[in-house]
Amino acid sequence: MKLVKNENQKNINNSISDKEAEEAFAKIIEWIGENPSREGLKSTPKRLIKAYREYFKGYGEDPNKILEKTFGDVHGYDDMVIQKNISVQSHCEHHMAPIIGVAHVAYIPKERVVGLSKLARVVDVFSKRLQTQERLTMQIANTLMEGLDAKGVAVSIDATHQCMTTRGIKKEQATTVTNYYLGKFKDDLSYQNRYLRFISK
């Protein structure tokens, strides 16, 4: 699938036009038993195009570019940097239902640090794709580990999956927690335990 990227359109398969996608959405609206021509639904396919562009904009973004600019003036700081409660909005790849939750990210710098907003942006890039929570957790961690040349990375996600809260088994209170550790966080339990204490506060 070839993607075209410009300032107005990202993550668009250029072999499928907006019109074709709108027609597909209209057909699904008809399939569920509605009339896509009635007043309240006439513009829904166009709205869905706009919404899907936002939901899945991560396909048109490179997470490695986000981490290209780092800062070396850390004055010897070599302990963990933790960013808690980063909001996560994604969609599961099995039912395209929303995944809503929070991510906690930590890394141990070797020589350089990155702007704090960049950690949240990496989370967003991978979240704005069809996902499983397990893969999402690993993608964030592996990208930070490699992009920052870090001594260690830890990523945790706590999320609700609407594919199991609003359909199927319908367990409304169920949440899913995933953790992934690299480097010192994996090899040294003291780092891992301190990280877990900080994110649980």
Secondary structure, DSSP 8 states (H G I E B T S, - for coil): --EE--SS--SEETTS-HHHHHHHHHHHHHHTT--TTSGGGTTHHHHHHHHHHHHTGGGG--HHHHTS-EE---TT--S-EEEEEEEEEEEETTT--EEEEEEEEEEE-SS-EE-HHHHHHHHHHHHSSEE-HHHHHHHHHHHHHHHHT-SEEEEEEEEEEHHHHSSTT--TT--EEEEEEEEHHHH-HHHHHHHHHHHT-
